[in-house]
Amino acid sequence: MPHVGSGASGRRPVRGFVWGDALTHMRQKRRPKRLAAKLLQIREALGLSQKEMAKRLGKLAGVKLTDRNVSKYERGKSVPPLEVVLAYSNIANVTMNQIVDDKVDLSL
């Protein structure tokens, strides 16, 4: 099972291009403004600790998550991968659109 955040953590130049910088820039530029608050809202509505949420999300997404990952997502310090956002939507029984679209409120 892959660990979130592992793998290409080292910066690999490819023809003068640094992948880590490009991905970080892209994620920051396209990050929904309300994403962190919505992820926190989901966990609190379910009455789960960050550790319990990490376990459920990891199982559904097929990745290893820790409570630190969940904390970073909820504070907007890190953007969850697509598989993790899908797991959030399945756990909360909401659409992914409700989570990532700043114009749409969660219906919990």
C-alpha positions as CSV (number, residue, x, y, z in Angstrom):
1,M,0.0,0.0,0.0
2,P,1.6,3.3,-1.0
3,H,2.1,6.0,1.6
4,V,0.7,9.5,0.9
5,G,3.5,11.9,0.5
6,S,6.2,9.3,-0.3
7,G,7.6,8.5,-3.7
8,A,8.6,11.5,-5.7
9,S,9.4,13.6,-2.6
10,G,12.9,14.3,-4.0
11,R,13.0,17.0,-6.6
12,R,13.9,15.5,-10.0
13,P,14.9,17.9,-12.7
14,V,13.6,16.9,-16.1
15,R,15.0,19.1,-18.9
16,G,15.3,22.0,-16.5
17,F,11.9,21.4,-15.0
18,V,11.4,20.6,-11.3
19,W,8.3,18.5,-10.8
20,G,7.9,19.2,-7.1
21,D,7.7,23.0,-7.7
22,A,5.2,22.6,-10.6
23,L,2.9,20.3,-8.5
24,T,3.0,22.6,-5.5
25,H,2.3,25.6,-7.6
26,M,-0.6,23.9,-9.4
27,R,-2.1,22.7,-6.2
28,Q,-1.9,26.1,-4.5
29,K,-3.4,27.9,-7.5
30,R,-6.4,25.6,-8.0
31,R,-7.1,24.7,-4.4
32,P,-10.8,25.4,-3.4
33,K,-10.9,28.0,-0.7
34,R,-13.4,26.1,1.4
35,L,-11.9,22.6,1.0
36,A,-10.2,22.5,4.4
37,A,-13.3,23.7,6.3
38,K,-15.5,21.2,4.5
39,L,-13.2,18.3,5.3
40,L,-13.2,19.3,9.0
41,Q,-17.0,19.7,8.8
42,I,-17.3,16.1,7.5
43,R,-15.2,14.6,10.2
44,E,-16.9,16.5,13.0
45,A,-20.4,15.6,11.6
46,L,-19.4,12.0,11.8
47,G,-18.0,12.4,15.3
48,L,-14.6,10.9,14.5
49,S,-11.2,11.7,15.7
50,Q,-8.5,12.5,13.2
51,K,-7.0,9.1,13.8
52,E,-10.3,7.3,13.2
53,M,-10.9,9.4,10.1
54,A,-7.4,8.6,8.8
55,K,-8.0,4.9,9.2
56,R,-11.4,5.0,7.4
57,L,-10.0,7.2,4.6
58,G,-6.9,5.0,4.1
59,K,-8.9,1.9,3.9
60,L,-11.3,3.3,1.3
61,A,-8.6,5.1,-0.7
62,G,-6.1,2.3,-0.6
63,V,-3.3,4.4,0.9
64,K,-1.7,4.7,4.3
65,L,-2.9,7.9,6.1
66,T,-2.1,9.2,9.5
67,D,-3.9,11.7,11.8
68,R,-1.2,14.2,10.7
69,N,-2.4,13.9,7.1
70,V,-6.0,14.6,8.2
71,S,-4.8,17.5,10.3
72,K,-2.9,19.0,7.3
73,Y,-6.0,18.6,5.1
74,E,-8.3,20.3,7.6
75,R,-5.9,23.2,8.2
76,G,-5.3,23.7,4.5
77,K,-1.6,22.9,4.8
78,S,-1.8,20.0,2.3
79,V,-4.2,19.1,-0.5
80,P,-5.6,15.5,-0.3
81,P,-5.1,13.3,-3.4
82,L,-8.1,12.6,-5.6
83,E,-8.5,9.1,-4.0
84,V,-8.8,10.6,-0.6
85,V,-11.3,13.2,-1.6
86,L,-13.4,10.4,-3.1
87,A,-13.1,8.5,0.2
88,Y,-14.3,11.6,2.1
89,S,-17.3,11.8,-0.3
90,N,-18.1,8.1,0.2
91,I,-17.8,8.3,4.0
92,A,-20.0,11.4,4.2
93,N,-22.5,10.3,1.5
94,V,-22.0,13.5,-0.4
95,T,-20.7,14.2,-4.0
96,M,-17.2,15.1,-4.7
97,N,-18.6,18.3,-6.2
98,Q,-20.1,19.3,-2.9
99,I,-16.6,19.0,-1.3
100,V,-14.5,20.8,-3.9
101,D,-16.9,23.4,-5.3
102,D,-16.7,26.6,-3.2
103,K,-20.2,27.6,-4.4
104,V,-21.9,24.5,-3.1
105,D,-22.6,23.8,0.6
106,L,-22.3,20.4,2.2
107,S,-25.6,18.7,3.0
108,L,-24.8,16.6,6.1
